[in-house]
Every structure is written in C-alpha cells, then in structure tokens.
Amino acid sequence: MDKISILLVDDHKLIRDSWSYILNSDSRFQVIGTAGTADEAVSIAKGKHPKIVLMDLNMTPVSGFDITKLIRRHSPASNIIGVSMHTMPVYAKKMMQLGAMGYVTKNSSKEEMISAIMEVSHGRKYVCDEVKNILAEQELEDRPAHPDMNILTQREIDIVQLIKEGLSSREIAEKLEISLKTVEVHRYNILKKMNLKNTAALVNFINTHGA
C-alpha cells in the first residue's frame, strides 16, 4: 500500500522536526517536505503534490489561511488540515470555507492527529473533539446565531482572540506588529459589524458563545 505523503507547514523548526519524526515512524506515512515560510510551502506543494498538508494557521508574516488559498490554487488535490492553538469554532469554519478538509488544535493528542490524517486521506472531513464539543454545547443551549463572527476578517478574528486572552490594545499592537491606531480601528469595526456597544459586550459575547 502506498504511503500517505505529507507536507508539514509550521514556522517553528522544533515542531516541524518533532512531527516529521513522529509521522515517519509510522509505516503508513511519509513526510515529503517541511516548510517554514509561505514560499517554501507553495513551492513544495506545486512540485510534490502531497496527499495531506498539515497547516499551522499562526504563520507569519503570511497566515496559514492565506497559504491555504495558495496551495488550493496550485495543488488542488492536496487535502489540508488546519492546526491551531485557537479553539474558536469560527477558525475551523473559516478553514473549511477555504477548502480545508480538517481542523485540529494544538491541544489535540497524537492519536487524534493521526485519526484526522486518516479520515481526511479517505476524503472525509474531520474536526477535533475540542472544537466539536464547543459547537455541541452551543446547539444544546440553543444559543442565538447572531452576532455572527463569520462576517469578521481574519485580522479581526485574531484581535478578538487576543482580546479574549486579556491583552490591551497596546499589547495587541506589539504582538501583531501593527500600530495602536490600527488596532483601535479594528476594534471599532468589530463592534460595528457585530452590533455590540462596547468591549465589555464583546467579551461577554465571546465567553457566552464559546467563540
């Protein structure tokens, strides 16, 4: 049986090396390339057309979302699994909208990652238990669908996540390497799009809806 070819995309070398070792130790898999930048990822995908791409969403300066778009364009047969520290369902939804087939968080176990690879390699979508449980809780509690975070841009979603983590606008600006004024503009646009009065209402919405 042919091995499942895998491309690892992550801007941390230790993570790339660790996953290469883990996956290459399994006779079902073969890591055919690792990439720490968008250019490397697209080049390898175009040249080798891996069956599976494990895509870190928190790449910089080009995000995993944007790299996903490029790989989908140049290697449409490659099945992409988003890998992120974020548990917000909106991240998984965004990836699926871009054509990804799976989503796991960095809290996922090795066994769950392997399950995701196997399911996606057989053409089935896979979302990790952590995110599925949040979605299930929302449905059980019959929470209203609006305001809808899906209308936010990727940068706005990133800022919402950092607000959730308790960072100030200045701290967000430093972390994202953008100006304080830009952060404030994004915060204003987020509140306007979601029809919320202030940051306190936004934080309450995030905490209530498991965003």
Secondary structure, DSSP 8 states (H G I E B T S, - for coil): ---EEEEEE-S-HHHHHHHHHHHHTSTTEEEEEEESSHHHHHHHHHHH--SEEEEETT-SSS-HHHHHHHHHHH-TTSEEEEEES---HHHHHHHHHTT--EEEETTS-HHHHHHHHHHHHTT--EE-HHHHHHHHHHHHTT----S-GGGS-HHHHHHHHHHHTT--HHHHHHHHT--HHHHHHHHHHHHHHHT-SSHHHHHHHHHHHT-
